[in-house]
Amino acid sequence: MTSQPQPAPDRGLARERTQLAWTRTAISFAAVGGVVLKRDVIPGLILLAVAGAIWQLGRLAHHRREKLKLMTATIVAVALVALIVSFTA
């Protein structure tokens, strides 16, 4: 009896899972933006705009792997905007 070799892990779906995570994060920001929009217009609109930026960033991450510095800068900018909105709202 010979043992059968284990199949290699499926690395092809990692990028798809990452894109789904970015999409899920964008939907979360949009939902929070919609709730905040009912209470305060400006922070709600900012959060809705950030949701669009996050979604585009996820698409960029999926299609262009060499744009890591741009992605990192955008993530930091989105985090700072979210922090500012959370303290001012």
NORGIMO-V986158 format. One line per field, one symbol per residue. burial: b if it has 9 or more other C-alpha atoms within 8 Angstrom, else e. A space follows every 10 residues. Layout:
burial->???
This chain:
burial->eeeeeeeeee eeeeebebbe ebbebbbbbb ebbbbbbeeb bebbbbbbeb bbebbebbbb bbeeeebeee beebeeebee ebeebeeee
